[in-house]
Amino acid sequence: MLKFKIIKKEIEFDENLSRKTFIDFLYTHLDKFGDSKEAIGKSISYAFSNTPGCGGFLLAAYNEVELIGTLVMNRTGMSGYIPENILVYVAVNSKYRGKGYGREIVQKAINLSEGDIKLHVEYENPAKRLYERIGFTTKYAEMRLIKEA
């Protein structure tokens, strides 16, 4: 059973878990399915936003004292036509994968969230099976137009 630290404000980081440590953990353990440290930092800043409809929370999961996993949940501000929340990032330390920790972390986030939740996962990401077992379904294919600068 994991122990969780819920972080809703920048001030809740401390000497045991700094913003930098949180970002570095996600960057390392998301591996090839991750984003830049800058993008991860932006999602954290968004989670701490006081703007109506914005915000969210972070989760840090521990087994006794070691950081096992982290998660970023953002509110979308689009209730009624888009799920109220987006699970932006979740990562488990690579040496602890396959032990049910990812499921426990995601389930904790589901329990803490008000409203529906969406997430984006690449088709070849092994975590896709975990999300499906928890109850996430594929409703749409995401399509993007990347504008060149």
VOVO-278363 format. One record per residue (C-alpha): residue in one letter; x negated, y negated, z. Coordinates in steps of 0.2 Angstrom, whole numbers, plus 5000, padded with zeros to 4 digits. Example, Ala and Ser with C-alpha at 12.3 -4.5 7.8 and 13.67 -1.06 7.14 Angstrom:
<kolgus>
A493850225039S493250055036
</kolgus>
This chain:
<kolgus>
M500050005000L499349834995K499349675005F499849524995K499349344996I500649224988I499949064982K501148924977K500048774979E498248734975I497948694994E498248884997F496648934989D495248955003E493549015006N494049195004L494949164987S494549004977R495348954961K493648994952T493649174960F495449194954I495149144936D493549244935F494449394941L495749384928Y494549334914T493449494919H494849614921L495949564907D494549614896K494949614878F496749574881G496349414890D496149224886S494849094890K494549034907E495248864902A496848944897I496949044913G496648884922K498048794913S499348934918I498848914936S499048724935Y500748754927A501248874942F500848734954S501848604945N503148504954T504048454938P505848514938G506048674929C504148714930G503148794943G502848974948F501649074959L500149174959L499849344968A498249414975A498349594979Y497149674992N496749854998E496149805016V494849675011E494449704992L495349604979I496249734968G497349634957T498049464952L499549394944V500149234937M502049194935N502649034927R504448974927T505048924909G506348794913M507448874900S508748964910G510249024900Y509349054883I507649114888P507149214903E506849094918N505149164921I503649224911L502349344918V500849264910Y499449374917V499149524928A497549614930V496949764940N495049784944S494549914931K493950044945Y495650044952R496750074937G497850224935K498250224954G499950134953Y499249964959G499749874943R501549934946E501549884964I500949704959V502249684945Q503649754956K503149624970A503149484957I504849544951N505549544969L504849364972S505549294956E507349214954G508049254937D507549364922I505749384917K504849404900L503049444896H501949454880V500949614878E499949674863Y500649834856E498949924858N498749874877P498950024888A499949914901K501349914888R501850084894L501850024912Y503049874908E504249994899R504250114914I504649964925G506149924914F505449794902T506149814884T505749744867K507049624861Y506049524848A504449524839E503449374843M502849274828R501749124828L501148994817I499448934821K499148754815E497348724810A496648564817
</kolgus>
